[in-house]
Amino acid sequence: MITYLWIAIGSALGGAARYGFTLWAARAWGETFPWGTLLINILGSFVIGLVFNLTMADGPLPATANARLFVMSGLCGGFTTFSAFSLQALLLLRDGEWLPALAYMAGSVVLCLAAVLLGHWLAARIGIALTPAA
């Protein structure tokens, strides 16, 4: 039961952060294009890639299952917004905004995959730096 509590707390924090970030992005860049959602998904993908690699049992910063679930399922799950991404892409398509819709969809997939790869790569470098010399 405690695992569910950790995930719920992480989800609440991630959801609140998503809401705040979305408001900030809308004020900063307007609401014509869903910049906030795109950046949230990129950042969330980076964080999950980084944390996944760093906190594995044999990783440089091993963490408990609850700590990993708090961050990856809770924080990242509450923060990232692929359901919002899907709806926003559909609305752009519905409104005949084909080029922005395709740019948004391709950008989300490519940049989020690049972000998770970067997080994974950075975690490996941190692991090397934290490993004592033999």
N, CA, C and O atoms as a Tinker XYZ file with bonds, in Angstrom:
   536  protein
     1  N      0.817000   -1.195000    0.000000    73     2
     2  CA     0.000000    0.000000    0.000000    64     1     3
     3  C      0.861000    1.260000    0.000000    63     2     4     5
     4  O      0.481000    2.268000   -0.596000    81     3
     5  N      2.014000    1.215000    0.660000    73     3     6
     6  CA     2.888000    2.388000    0.721000    64     5     7
     7  C      3.402000    2.759000   -0.672000    63     6     8     9
     8  O      3.628000    3.935000   -0.958000    81     7
     9  N      3.588000    1.754000   -1.543000    73     7    10
    10  CA     4.035000    2.028000   -2.909000    64     9    11
    11  C      3.027000    2.910000   -3.626000    63    10    12    13
    12  O      3.409000    3.870000   -4.294000    81    11
    13  N      1.746000    2.597000   -3.495000    73    11    14
    14  CA     0.702000    3.403000   -4.129000    64    13    15
    15  C      0.705000    4.831000   -3.591000    63    14    16    17
    16  O      0.462000    5.780000   -4.337000    81    15
    17  N      0.980000    4.982000   -2.307000    73    15    18
    18  CA     1.025000    6.309000   -1.705000    64    17    19
    19  C      2.165000    7.127000   -2.307000    63    18    20    21
    20  O      1.982000    8.297000   -2.640000    81    19
    21  N      3.340000    6.512000   -2.447000    73    19    22
    22  CA     4.476000    7.215000   -3.051000    64    21    23
    23  C      4.174000    7.631000   -4.484000    63    22    24    25
    24  O      4.496000    8.747000   -4.892000    81    23
    25  N      3.554000    6.733000   -5.249000    73    23    26
    26  CA     3.201000    7.059000   -6.638000    64    25    27
    27  C      2.167000    8.181000   -6.663000    63    26    28    29
    28  O      2.265000    9.091000   -7.486000    81    27
    29  N      1.187000    8.126000   -5.777000    73    27    30
    30  CA     0.148000    9.159000   -5.728000    64    29    31
    31  C      0.735000   10.526000   -5.372000    63    30    32    33
    32  O      0.365000   11.536000   -5.970000    81    31
    33  N      1.639000   10.558000   -4.411000    73    31    34
    34  CA     2.278000   11.826000   -4.034000    64    33    35
    35  C      3.094000   12.367000   -5.207000    63    34    36    37
    36  O      3.028000   13.556000   -5.519000    81    35
    37  N      3.858000   11.496000   -5.852000    73    35    38
    38  CA     4.632000   11.915000   -7.016000    64    37    39
    39  C      3.747000   12.408000   -8.138000    63    38    40    41
    40  O      4.062000   13.405000   -8.788000    81    39
    41  N      2.637000   11.718000   -8.374000    73    39    42
    42  CA     1.702000   12.124000   -9.427000    64    41    43
    43  C      1.100000   13.492000   -9.133000    63    42    44    45
    44  O      0.971000   14.327000  -10.029000    81    43
    45  N      0.737000   13.714000   -7.883000    73    43    46
    46  CA     0.175000   15.016000   -7.505000    64    45    47
    47  C      1.194000   16.129000   -7.727000    63    46    48    49
    48  O      0.861000   17.180000   -8.274000    81    47
    49  N      2.418000   15.902000   -7.308000    73    47    50
    50  CA     3.468000   16.908000   -7.501000    64    49    51
    51  C      3.754000   17.127000   -8.984000    63    50    52    53
    52  O      3.912000   18.264000   -9.430000    81    51
    53  N      3.821000   16.037000   -9.743000    73    51    54
    54  CA     4.067000   16.143000  -11.179000    64    53    55
    55  C      2.939000   16.865000  -11.893000    63    54    56    57
    56  O      3.183000   17.691000  -12.772000    81    55
    57  N      1.704000   16.557000  -11.518000    73    55    58
    58  CA     0.558000   17.222000  -12.129000    64    57    59
    59  C      0.520000   18.711000  -11.814000    63    58    60    61
    60  O      0.210000   19.527000  -12.683000    81    59
    61  N      0.832000   19.063000  -10.581000    73    59    62
    62  CA     0.872000   20.482000  -10.204000    64    61    63
    63  C      1.990000   21.200000  -10.959000    63    62    64    65
    64  O      1.810000   22.331000  -11.410000    81    63
    65  N      3.142000   20.544000  -11.095000    73    63    66
    66  CA     4.249000   21.138000  -11.853000    64    65    67
    67  C      3.869000   21.309000  -13.319000    63    66    68    69
    68  O      4.195000   22.322000  -13.938000    81    67
    69  N      3.183000   20.320000  -13.869000    73    67    70
    70  CA     2.739000   20.413000  -15.271000    64    69    71
    71  C      1.814000   21.605000  -15.455000    63    70    72    73
    72  O      1.970000   22.370000  -16.406000    81    71
    73  N      0.863000   21.768000  -14.565000    73    71    74
    74  CA    -0.086000   22.876000  -14.653000    64    73    75
    75  C      0.649000   24.216000  -14.607000    63    74    76    77
    76  O      0.399000   25.098000  -15.429000    81    75
    77  N      1.551000   24.360000  -13.646000    73    75    78
    78  CA     2.305000   25.606000  -13.524000    64    77    79
    79  C      3.176000   25.878000  -14.740000    63    78    80    81
    80  O      3.249000   27.011000  -15.215000    81    79
    81  N      3.829000   24.852000  -15.239000    73    79    82
    82  CA     4.698000   25.007000  -16.410000    64    81    83
    83  C      3.869000   25.378000  -17.641000    63    82    84    85
    84  O      4.282000   26.216000  -18.443000    81    83
    85  N      2.698000   24.751000  -17.785000    73    83    86
    86  CA     1.818000   25.047000  -18.922000    64    85    87
    87  C      1.362000   26.498000  -18.890000    63    86    88    89
    88  O      1.349000   27.161000  -19.927000    81    87
    89  N      0.988000   27.002000  -17.716000    73    87    90
    90  CA     0.590000   28.403000  -17.590000    64    89    91
    91  C      1.738000   29.331000  -17.937000    63    90    92    93
    92  O      1.555000   30.318000  -18.649000    81    91
    93  N      2.921000   29.012000  -17.434000    73    91    94
    94  CA     4.094000   29.830000  -17.713000    64    93    95
    95  C      4.398000   29.855000  -19.214000    63    94    96    97
    96  O      4.652000   30.918000  -19.780000    81    95
    97  N      4.372000   28.694000  -19.851000    73    95    98
    98  CA     4.663000   28.623000  -21.288000    64    97    99
    99  C      3.627000   29.398000  -22.100000    63    98   100   101
   100  O      3.982000   30.067000  -23.070000    81    99
   101  N      2.366000   29.320000  -21.723000    73    99   102
   102  CA     1.318000   30.051000  -22.443000    64   101   103
   103  C      1.542000   31.558000  -22.324000    63   102   104   105
   104  O      1.348000   32.295000  -23.291000    81   103
   105  N      1.947000   32.013000  -21.146000    73   103   106
   106  CA     2.238000   33.442000  -20.967000    64   105   107
   107  C      3.485000   33.842000  -21.747000    63   106   108   109
   108  O      3.545000   34.930000  -22.320000    81   107
   109  N      4.476000   32.959000  -21.765000    73   107   110
   110  CA     5.747000   33.275000  -22.419000    64   109   111
   111  C      5.643000   33.253000  -23.943000    63   110   112   113
   112  O      6.212000   34.117000  -24.610000    81   111
   113  N      4.919000   32.270000  -24.505000    73   111   114
   114  CA     4.932000   32.075000  -25.960000    64   113   115
   115  C      3.555000   32.083000  -26.605000    63   114   116   117
   116  O      3.445000   31.918000  -27.820000    81   115
   117  N      2.519000   32.268000  -25.829000    73   115   118
   118  CA     1.168000   32.269000  -26.378000    64   117   119
   119  C      0.579000   30.870000  -26.421000    63   118   120   121
   120  O      1.231000   29.890000  -26.061000    81   119
   121  N     -0.665000   30.799000  -26.868000    73   119   122
   122  CA    -1.396000   29.536000  -26.853000    64   121   123
   123  C     -1.659000   28.986000  -28.250000    63   122   124   125
   124  O     -2.400000   28.015000  -28.401000    81   123
   125  N     -1.063000   29.594000  -29.271000    73   123   126
   126  CA    -1.295000   29.141000  -30.641000    64   125   127
   127  C     -0.722000   27.754000  -30.885000    63   126   128   129
   128  O     -1.337000   26.934000  -31.567000    81   127
   129  N      0.446000   27.491000  -30.332000    73   127   130
   130  CA     1.122000   26.197000  -30.468000    64   129   131
   131  C      1.351000   25.655000  -29.057000    63   130   132   133
   132  O      1.695000   26.427000  -28.162000    81   131
   133  N      1.171000   24.363000  -28.834000    73   131   134
   134  CA     1.308000   23.794000  -27.472000    64   133   135
   135  C      2.770000   23.608000  -27.033000    63   134   136   137
   136  O      3.225000   22.491000  -26.789000    81   135
   137  N      3.492000   24.740000  -26.942000    73   135   138
   138  CA     4.901000   24.684000  -26.545000    64   137   139
   139  C      5.074000   24.069000  -25.168000    63   138   140   141
   140  O      5.999000   23.285000  -24.952000    81   139
   141  N      4.203000   24.410000  -24.239000    73   139   142
   142  CA     4.324000   23.886000  -22.877000    64   141   143
   143  C      4.280000   22.375000  -22.853000    63   142   144   145
   144  O      5.114000   21.739000  -22.208000    81   143
   145  N      3.314000   21.789000  -23.550000    73   143   146
   146  CA     3.190000   20.336000  -23.583000    64   145   147
   147  C      4.408000   19.697000  -24.238000    63   146   148   149
   148  O      4.919000   18.689000  -23.750000    81   147
   149  N      4.869000   20.273000  -25.328000    73   147   150
   150  CA     6.046000   19.738000  -26.014000    64   149   151
   151  C      7.265000   19.754000  -25.087000    63   150   152   153
   152  O      7.972000   18.752000  -24.979000    81   151
   153  N      7.510000   20.876000  -24.425000    73   151   154
   154  CA     8.669000   20.980000  -23.532000    64   153   155
   155  C      8.533000   20.084000  -22.306000    63   154   156   157
   156  O      9.520000   19.516000  -21.837000    81   155
   157  N      7.319000   19.956000  -21.788000    73   155   158
   158  CA     7.078000   19.058000  -20.654000    64   157   159
   159  C      7.427000   17.619000  -21.040000    63   158   160   161
   160  O      8.082000   16.910000  -20.276000    81   159
   161  N      6.992000   17.194000  -22.217000    73   159   162
   162  CA     7.268000   15.823000  -22.652000    64   161   163
   163  C      8.757000   15.595000  -22.885000    63   162   164   165
   164  O      9.269000   14.517000  -22.585000    81   163
   165  N      9.453000   16.591000  -23.413000    73   163   166
   166  CA    10.901000   16.472000  -23.612000    64   165   167
   167  C     11.601000   16.378000  -22.255000    63   166   168   169
   168  O     12.435000   15.497000  -22.045000    81   167
   169  N     11.266000   17.275000  -21.344000    73   167   170
   170  CA    11.894000   17.275000  -20.018000    64   169   171
   171  C     11.575000   15.996000  -19.256000    63   170   172   173
   172  O     12.462000   15.403000  -18.641000    81   171
   173  N     10.314000   15.564000  -19.290000    73   171   174
   174  CA     9.940000   14.325000  -18.610000    64   173   175
   175  C     10.660000   13.121000  -19.185000    63   174   176   177
   176  O     11.053000   12.220000  -18.444000    81   175
   177  N     10.836000   13.095000  -20.498000    73   175   178
   178  CA    11.565000   11.992000  -21.128000    64   177   179
   179  C     13.029000   11.990000  -20.710000    63   178   180   181
   180  O     13.610000   10.932000  -20.465000    81   179
   181  N     13.622000   13.176000  -20.629000    73   179   182
   182  CA    15.009000   13.276000  -20.169000    64   181   183
   183  C     15.139000   12.763000  -18.736000    63   182   184   185
   184  O     16.026000   11.963000  -18.436000    81   183
   185  N     14.259000   13.222000  -17.862000    73   183   186
   186  CA    14.335000   12.839000  -16.446000    64   185   187
   187  C     14.147000   11.334000  -16.271000    63   186   188   189
   188  O     14.882000   10.707000  -15.508000    81   187
   189  N     13.175000   10.748000  -16.966000    73   187   190
   190  CA    12.943000    9.314000  -16.790000    64   189   191
   191  C     14.126000    8.499000  -17.317000    63   190   192   193
   192  O     14.475000    7.469000  -16.741000    81   191
   193  N     14.742000    8.957000  -18.410000    73   191   194
   194  CA    15.930000    8.270000  -18.916000    64   193   195
   195  C     17.098000    8.365000  -17.947000    63   194   196   197
   196  O     17.815000    7.387000  -17.734000    81   195
   197  N     17.287000    9.522000  -17.371000    73   195   198
   198  CA    18.365000    9.753000  -16.415000    64   197   199
   199  C     18.164000    8.928000  -15.148000    63   198   200   201
   200  O     19.065000    8.210000  -14.714000    81   199
   201  N     16.972000    9.036000  -14.559000    73   199   202
   202  CA    16.689000    8.352000  -13.294000    64   201   203
   203  C     16.689000    6.833000  -13.475000    63   202   204   205
   204  O     17.206000    6.103000  -12.629000    81   203
   205  N     16.111000    6.365000  -14.572000    73   203   206
   206  CA    16.076000    4.921000  -14.824000    64   205   207
   207  C     17.484000    4.338000  -14.786000    63   206   208   209
   208  O     17.720000    3.322000  -14.133000    81   207
   209  N     18.407000    4.970000  -15.473000    73   207   210
   210  CA    19.764000    4.438000  -15.562000    64   209   211
   211  C     20.543000    4.628000  -14.265000    63   210   212   213
   212  O     21.223000    3.706000  -13.813000    81   211
   213  N     20.455000    5.794000  -13.670000    73   211   214
   214  CA    21.234000    6.075000  -12.462000    64   213   215
   215  C     20.829000    5.213000  -11.278000    63   214   216   217
   216  O     21.680000    4.835000  -10.473000    81   215
   217  N     19.541000    4.893000  -11.158000    73   215   218
   218  CA    19.034000    4.287000   -9.924000    64   217   219
   219  C     18.794000    2.786000  -10.014000    63   218   220   221
   220  O     18.198000    2.200000   -9.110000    81   219
   221  N     19.254000    2.153000  -11.102000    73   219   222
   222  CA    19.119000    0.694000  -11.200000    64   221   223
   223  C     19.904000    0.041000  -10.060000    63   222   224   225
   224  O     20.803000    0.656000   -9.485000    81   223
   225  N     19.563000   -1.190000   -9.744000    73   223   226
   226  CA    20.225000   -1.893000   -8.639000    64   225   227
   227  C     21.743000   -1.920000   -8.827000    63   226   228   229
   228  O     22.490000   -1.818000   -7.854000    81   227
   229  N     22.195000   -2.055000  -10.064000    73   227   230
   230  CA    23.640000   -2.076000  -10.313000    64   229   231
   231  C     24.134000   -0.743000  -10.875000    63   230   232   233
   232  O     25.242000   -0.671000  -11.405000    81   231
   233  N     23.324000    0.311000  -10.765000    73   231   234
   234  CA    23.686000    1.634000  -11.259000    64   233   235
   235  C     24.546000    2.386000  -10.261000    63   234   236   237
   236  O     24.799000    1.899000   -9.159000    81   235
   237  N     24.992000    3.567000  -10.644000    73   235   238
   238  CA    25.878000    4.341000   -9.770000    64   237   239
   239  C     25.181000    4.919000   -8.540000    63   238   240   241
   240  O     25.840000    5.208000   -7.541000    81   239
   241  N     23.861000    5.092000   -8.596000    73   239   242
   242  CA    23.102000    5.612000   -7.458000    64   241   243
   243  C     21.875000    4.743000   -7.221000    63   242   244   245
   244  O     20.747000    5.200000   -7.408000    81   243
   245  N     22.084000    3.485000   -6.807000    73   243   246
   246  CA    20.940000    2.581000   -6.657000    64   245   247
   247  C     19.902000    3.158000   -5.704000    63   246   248   249
   248  O     20.226000    3.771000   -4.687000    81   247
   249  N     18.644000    2.939000   -6.070000    73   247   250
   250  CA    17.542000    3.451000   -5.255000    64   249   251
   251  C     16.552000    2.331000   -4.992000    63   250   252   253
   252  O     16.529000    1.323000   -5.697000    81   251
   253  N     15.747000    2.519000   -3.983000    73   251   254
   254  CA    14.712000    1.543000   -3.670000    64   253   255
   255  C     13.661000    1.550000   -4.778000    63   254   256   257
   256  O     13.555000    2.500000   -5.554000    81   255
   257  N     12.900000    0.483000   -4.829000    73   255   258
   258  CA    11.810000    0.406000   -5.808000    64   257   259
   259  C     10.823000    1.541000   -5.589000    63   258   260   261
   260  O     10.338000    2.126000   -6.556000    81   259
   261  N     10.517000    1.863000   -4.339000    73   259   262
   262  CA     9.573000    2.950000   -4.067000    64   261   263
   263  C     10.104000    4.299000   -4.530000    63   262   264   265
   264  O      9.342000    5.117000   -5.045000    81   263
   265  N     11.394000    4.544000   -4.357000    73   263   266
   266  CA    11.972000    5.811000   -4.809000    64   265   267
   267  C     11.913000    5.911000   -6.336000    63   266   268   269
   268  O     11.589000    6.965000   -6.885000    81   267
   269  N     12.226000    4.813000   -7.008000    73   267   270
   270  CA    12.158000    4.799000   -8.478000    64   269   271
   271  C     10.722000    5.008000   -8.953000    63   270   272   273
   272  O     10.487000    5.775000   -9.887000    81   271
   273  N      9.766000    4.340000   -8.327000    73   271   274
   274  CA     8.367000    4.484000   -8.706000    64   273   275
   275  C      7.855000    5.901000   -8.415000    63   274   276   277
   276  O      7.070000    6.447000   -9.190000    81   275
   277  N      8.297000    6.491000   -7.307000    73   275   278
   278  CA     7.920000    7.867000   -6.979000    64   277   279
   279  C      8.299000    8.816000   -8.107000    63   278   280   281
   280  O      7.499000    9.654000   -8.524000    81   279
   281  N      9.534000    8.676000   -8.599000    73   279   282
   282  CA    10.007000    9.578000   -9.651000    64   281   283
   283  C      9.450000    9.195000  -11.015000    63   282   284   285
   284  O      8.869000   10.030000  -11.708000    81   283
   285  N      9.626000    7.934000  -11.403000    73   283   286
   286  CA     9.304000    7.543000  -12.777000    64   285   287
   287  C      7.807000    7.398000  -13.028000    63   286   288   289
   288  O      7.307000    7.918000  -14.026000    81   287
   289  N      7.081000    6.711000  -12.160000    73   287   290
   290  CA     5.635000    6.554000  -12.361000    64   289   291
   291  C      4.872000    7.746000  -11.803000    63   290   292   293
   292  O      3.892000    8.196000  -12.396000    81   291
   293  N      5.321000    8.253000  -10.665000    73   291   294
   294  CA     4.626000    9.357000  -10.016000    64   293   295
   295  C      4.937000   10.706000  -10.638000    63   294   296   297
   296  O      4.112000   11.261000  -11.363000    81   295
   297  N      6.129000   11.242000  -10.358000    73   295   298
   298  CA     6.483000   12.571000  -10.862000    64   297   299
   299  C      6.407000   12.653000  -12.383000    63   298   300   301
   300  O      5.726000   13.521000  -12.930000    81   299
   301  N      7.109000   11.747000  -13.064000    73   299   302
   302  CA     7.129000   11.800000  -14.532000    64   301   303
   303  C      5.756000   11.491000  -15.111000    63   302   304   305
   304  O      5.342000   12.110000  -16.091000    81   303
   305  N      5.051000   10.539000  -14.516000    73   303   306
   306  CA     3.718000   10.204000  -15.000000    64   305   307
   307  C      2.734000   11.341000  -14.823000    63   306   308   309
   308  O      1.893000   11.576000  -15.691000    81   307
   309  N      2.829000   12.050000  -13.711000    73   307   310
   310  CA     1.955000   13.195000  -13.489000    64   309   311
   311  C      2.377000   14.417000  -14.292000    63   310   312   313
   312  O      1.542000   15.257000  -14.630000    81   311
   313  N      3.665000   14.521000  -14.601000    73   311   314
   314  CA     4.203000   15.691000  -15.286000    64   313   315
   315  C      4.055000   15.605000  -16.799000    63   314   316   317
   316  O      3.633000   16.570000  -17.437000    81   315
   317  N      4.397000   14.466000  -17.373000    73   315   318
   318  CA     4.326000   14.359000  -18.827000    64   317   319
   319  C      2.881000   14.207000  -19.270000    63   318   320   321
   320  O      2.022000   13.787000  -18.494000    81   319
   321  N      2.627000   14.546000  -20.504000    73   319   322
   322  CA     1.243000   14.772000  -20.909000    64   321   323
   323  C      0.934000   14.196000  -22.284000    63   322   324   325
   324  O      0.431000   14.912000  -23.151000    81   323
   325  N      1.222000   12.929000  -22.496000    73   323   326
   326  CA     0.947000   12.410000  -23.825000    64   325   327
   327  C     -0.546000   12.324000  -24.128000    63   326   328   329
   328  O     -0.931000   12.304000  -25.297000    81   327
   329  N     -1.381000   12.273000  -23.116000    73   327   330
   330  CA    -2.816000   12.334000  -23.400000    64   329   331
   331  C     -3.174000   13.730000  -23.898000    63   330   332   333
   332  O     -3.961000   13.873000  -24.835000    81   331
   333  N     -2.607000   14.749000  -23.285000    73   331   334
   334  CA    -2.819000   16.116000  -23.758000    64   333   335
   335  C     -2.196000   16.284000  -25.147000    63   334   336   337
   336  O     -2.768000   16.951000  -26.009000    81   335
   337  N     -1.045000   15.690000  -25.357000    73   335   338
   338  CA    -0.396000   15.719000  -26.676000    64   337   339
   339  C     -1.329000   15.172000  -27.750000    63   338   340   341
   340  O     -1.486000   15.777000  -28.810000    81   339
   341  N     -1.934000   14.051000  -27.480000    73   339   342
   342  CA    -2.819000   13.425000  -28.465000    64   341   343
   343  C     -4.013000   14.315000  -28.782000    63   342   344   345
   344  O     -4.377000   14.481000  -29.946000    81   343
   345  N     -4.616000   14.882000  -27.757000    73   343   346
   346  CA    -5.768000   15.753000  -27.968000    64   345   347
   347  C     -5.362000   17.008000  -28.739000    63   346   348   349
   348  O     -6.060000   17.420000  -29.665000    81   347
   349  N     -4.244000   17.612000  -28.364000    73   347   350
   350  CA    -3.815000   18.832000  -29.033000    64   349   351
   351  C     -3.457000   18.575000  -30.498000    63   350   352   353
   352  O     -3.743000   19.402000  -31.364000    81   351
   353  N     -2.831000   17.427000  -30.775000    73   351   354
   354  CA    -2.530000   17.071000  -32.165000    64   353   355
   355  C     -3.826000   16.900000  -32.948000    63   354   356   357
   356  O     -3.946000   17.375000  -34.078000    81   355
   357  N     -4.791000   16.221000  -32.343000    73   355   358
   358  CA    -6.081000   16.024000  -33.001000    64   357   359
   359  C     -6.763000   17.353000  -33.285000    63   358   360   361
   360  O     -7.324000   17.546000  -34.363000    81   359
   361  N     -6.718000   18.273000  -32.322000    73   359   362
   362  CA    -7.361000   19.572000  -32.520000    64   361   363
   363  C     -6.686000   20.372000  -33.627000    63   362   364   365
   364  O     -7.364000   21.032000  -34.415000    81   363
   365  N     -5.357000   20.321000  -33.693000    73   363   366
   366  CA    -4.653000   20.991000  -34.787000    64   365   367
   367  C     -5.071000   20.398000  -36.136000    63   366   368   369
   368  O     -5.326000   21.131000  -37.091000    81   367
   369  N     -5.139000   19.066000  -36.204000    73   367   370
   370  CA    -5.558000   18.407000  -37.443000    64   369   371
   371  C     -6.998000   18.765000  -37.790000    63   370   372   373
   372  O     -7.310000   19.060000  -38.944000    81   371
   373  N     -7.857000   18.737000  -36.806000    73   371   374
   374  CA    -9.268000   19.055000  -37.019000    64   373   375
   375  C     -9.453000   20.470000  -37.559000    63   374   376   377
   376  O    -10.337000   20.733000  -38.374000    81   375
   377  N     -8.590000   21.380000  -37.082000    73   375   378
   378  CA    -8.679000   22.772000  -37.510000    64   377   379
   379  C     -7.963000   23.033000  -38.827000    63   378   380   381
   380  O     -7.853000   24.180000  -39.262000    81   379
   381  N     -7.474000   21.964000  -39.464000    73   379   382
   382  CA    -6.805000   22.119000  -40.753000    64   381   383
   383  C     -5.379000   22.617000  -40.654000    63   382   384   385
   384  O     -4.788000   23.009000  -41.660000    81   383
   385  N     -4.823000   22.607000  -39.467000    73   383   386
   386  CA    -3.447000   23.067000  -39.247000    64   385   387
   387  C     -2.484000   21.897000  -39.442000    63   386   388   389
   388  O     -1.833000   21.449000  -38.498000    81   387
   389  N     -2.407000   21.416000  -40.671000    73   387   390
   390  CA    -1.648000   20.202000  -40.962000    64   389   391
   391  C     -0.156000   20.344000  -40.702000    63   390   392   393
   392  O      0.438000   19.464000  -40.079000    81   391
   393  N      0.458000   21.405000  -41.150000    73   391   394
   394  CA     1.898000   21.568000  -40.955000    64   393   395
   395  C      2.249000   21.707000  -39.470000    63   394   396   397
   396  O      3.142000   21.003000  -38.998000    81   395
   397  N      1.570000   22.599000  -38.709000    73   395   398
   398  CA     1.867000   22.643000  -37.277000    64   397   399
   399  C      1.601000   21.301000  -36.584000    63   398   400   401
   400  O      2.355000   20.908000  -35.694000    81   399
   401  N      0.533000   20.596000  -36.986000    73   399   402
   402  CA     0.224000   19.305000  -36.364000    64   401   403
   403  C      1.328000   18.298000  -36.628000    63   402   404   405
   404  O      1.767000   17.602000  -35.713000    81   403
   405  N      1.778000   18.215000  -37.867000    73   403   406
   406  CA     2.853000   17.271000  -38.196000    64   405   407
   407  C      4.159000   17.651000  -37.506000    63   406   408   409
   408  O      4.887000   16.779000  -37.031000    81   407
   409  N      4.459000   18.952000  -37.449000    73   407   410
   410  CA     5.665000   19.402000  -36.747000    64   409   411
   411  C      5.584000   19.061000  -35.266000    63   410   412   413
   412  O      6.568000   18.629000  -34.666000    81   411
   413  N      4.410000   19.256000  -34.683000    73   411   414
   414  CA     4.202000   18.957000  -33.268000    64   413   415
   415  C      4.361000   17.461000  -32.991000    63   414   416   417
   416  O      5.035000   17.072000  -32.037000    81   415
   417  N      3.747000   16.633000  -33.818000    73   415   418
   418  CA     3.828000   15.182000  -33.607000    64   417   419
   419  C      5.253000   14.672000  -33.818000    63   418   420   421
   420  O      5.774000   13.918000  -32.996000    81   419
   421  N      5.875000   15.080000  -34.910000    73   419   422
   422  CA     7.249000   14.629000  -35.185000    64   421   423
   423  C      8.210000   15.169000  -34.134000    63   422   424   425
   424  O      9.087000   14.453000  -33.652000    81   423
   425  N      8.032000   16.457000  -33.780000    73   423   426
   426  CA     8.899000   17.050000  -32.763000    64   425   427
   427  C      8.766000   16.350000  -31.426000    63   426   428   429
   428  O      9.764000   16.117000  -30.744000    81   427
   429  N      7.552000   16.015000  -31.048000    73   427   430
   430  CA     7.341000   15.326000  -29.775000    64   429   431
   431  C      8.027000   13.972000  -29.756000    63   430   432   433
   432  O      8.724000   13.642000  -28.797000    81   431
   433  N      7.839000   13.194000  -30.797000    73   431   434
   434  CA     8.420000   11.851000  -30.816000    64   433   435
   435  C      9.944000   11.923000  -30.906000    63   434   436   437
   436  O     10.638000   11.302000  -30.102000    81   435
   437  N     10.466000   12.669000  -31.868000    73   435   438
   438  CA    11.916000   12.711000  -32.090000    64   437   439
   439  C     12.636000   13.356000  -30.908000    63   438   440   441
   440  O     13.630000   12.819000  -30.419000    81   439
   441  N     12.140000   14.503000  -30.448000    73   439   442
   442  CA    12.829000   15.205000  -29.368000    64   441   443
   443  C     12.725000   14.463000  -28.037000    63   442   444   445
   444  O     13.667000   14.490000  -27.245000    81   443
   445  N     11.592000   13.800000  -27.778000    73   443   446
   446  CA    11.469000   13.029000  -26.535000    64   445   447
   447  C     12.366000   11.798000  -26.567000    63   446   448   449
   448  O     12.955000   11.442000  -25.547000    81   447
   449  N     12.478000   11.151000  -27.706000    73   447   450
   450  CA    13.412000   10.025000  -27.814000    64   449   451
   451  C     14.852000   10.518000  -27.652000    63   450   452   453
   452  O     15.665000    9.856000  -27.007000    81   451
   453  N     15.163000   11.665000  -28.227000    73   451   454
   454  CA    16.503000   12.233000  -28.059000    64   453   455
   455  C     16.752000   12.589000  -26.594000    63   454   456   457
   456  O     17.857000   12.392000  -26.088000    81   455
   457  N     15.733000   13.111000  -25.914000    73   455   458
   458  CA    15.890000   13.482000  -24.507000    64   457   459
   459  C     16.114000   12.259000  -23.624000    63   458   460   461
   460  O     16.957000   12.296000  -22.728000    81   459
   461  N     15.374000   11.178000  -23.864000    73   459   462
   462  CA    15.574000    9.970000  -23.064000    64   461   463
   463  C     16.952000    9.375000  -23.354000    63   462   464   465
   464  O     17.597000    8.846000  -22.448000    81   463
   465  N     17.408000    9.453000  -24.593000    73   463   466
   466  CA    18.758000    8.989000  -24.935000    64   465   467
   467  C     19.800000    9.851000  -24.233000    63   466   468   469
   468  O     20.773000    9.322000  -23.695000    81   467
   469  N     19.615000   11.160000  -24.230000    73   467   470
   470  CA    20.544000   12.050000  -23.550000    64   469   471
   471  C     20.574000   11.771000  -22.050000    63   470   472   473
   472  O     21.648000   11.739000  -21.450000    81   471
   473  N     19.414000   11.571000  -21.441000    73   471   474
   474  CA    19.371000   11.239000  -20.019000    64   473   475
   475  C     20.085000    9.940000  -19.721000    63   474   476   477
   476  O     20.823000    9.840000  -18.741000    81   475
   477  N     19.869000    8.941000  -20.566000    73   475   478
   478  CA    20.532000    7.647000  -20.416000    64   477   479
   479  C     22.048000    7.807000  -20.556000    63   478   480   481
   480  O     22.810000    7.260000  -19.758000    81   479
   481  N     22.478000    8.554000  -21.566000    73   479   482
   482  CA    23.912000    8.783000  -21.797000    64   481   483
   483  C     24.535000    9.526000  -20.619000    63   482   484   485
   484  O     25.613000    9.160000  -20.150000    81   483
   485  N     23.845000   10.588000  -20.132000    73   483   486
   486  CA    24.370000   11.363000  -19.011000    64   485   487
   487  C     24.484000   10.503000  -17.760000    63   486   488   489
   488  O     25.462000   10.609000  -17.019000    81   487
   489  N     23.498000    9.660000  -17.523000    73   487   490
   490  CA    23.553000    8.775000  -16.361000    64   489   491
   491  C     24.751000    7.841000  -16.455000    63   490   492   493
   492  O     25.408000    7.580000  -15.448000    81   491
   493  N     25.043000    7.334000  -17.645000    73   491   494
   494  CA    26.216000    6.468000  -17.824000    64   493   495
   495  C     27.492000    7.239000  -17.521000    63   494   496   497
   496  O     28.403000    6.697000  -16.894000    81   495
   497  N     27.576000    8.497000  -17.956000    73   495   498
   498  CA    28.766000    9.313000  -17.675000    64   497   499
   499  C     28.880000    9.587000  -16.183000    63   498   500   501
   500  O     29.979000    9.553000  -15.629000    81   499
   501  N     27.753000    9.858000  -15.527000    73   499   502
   502  CA    27.781000   10.100000  -14.078000    64   501   503
   503  C     28.236000    8.821000  -13.379000    63   502   504   505
   504  O     29.018000    8.870000  -12.429000    81   503
   505  N     27.750000    7.691000  -13.849000    73   503   506
   506  CA    28.151000    6.408000  -13.275000    64   505   507
   507  C     29.649000    6.186000  -13.382000    63   506   508   509
   508  O     30.278000    5.707000  -12.438000    81   507
   509  N     30.217000    6.529000  -14.517000    73   507   510
   510  CA    31.669000    6.399000  -14.716000    64   509   511
   511  C     32.402000    7.320000  -13.764000    63   510   512   513
   512  O     33.402000    6.924000  -13.166000    81   511
   513  N     31.915000    8.556000  -13.612000    73   511   514
   514  CA    32.560000    9.519000  -12.744000    64   513   515
   515  C     32.472000    9.117000  -11.278000    63   514   516   517
   516  O     33.368000    9.440000  -10.498000    81   515
   517  N     31.408000    8.417000  -10.891000    73   515   518
   518  CA    31.219000    8.030000   -9.492000    64   517   519
   519  C     31.856000    6.686000   -9.142000    63   518   520   521
   520  O     31.948000    6.316000   -7.972000    81   519
   521  N     32.291000    5.969000  -10.165000    73   519   522
   522  CA    32.889000    4.654000   -9.927000    64   521   523
   523  C     34.352000    4.835000   -9.515000    63   522   524   525
   524  O     35.131000    5.467000  -10.228000    81   523
   525  N     34.716000    4.278000   -8.363000    73   523   526
   526  CA    36.108000    4.402000   -7.931000    64   525   527
   527  C     37.048000    3.676000   -8.892000    63   526   528   529
   528  O     36.714000    2.623000   -9.436000    81   527
   529  N     38.221000    4.259000   -9.086000    73   527   530
   530  CA    39.228000    3.656000   -9.965000    64   529   531
   531  C     39.715000    2.363000   -9.340000    63   530   532   533
   532  O     39.869000    2.263000   -8.122000    81   531
   533  N     39.954000    1.376000  -10.188000    73   531   534
   534  CA    40.401000    0.062000   -9.678000    64   533   535
   535  C     41.867000    0.057000   -9.360000    63   534   536
   536  O     42.401000   -0.963000   -8.924000    81   535
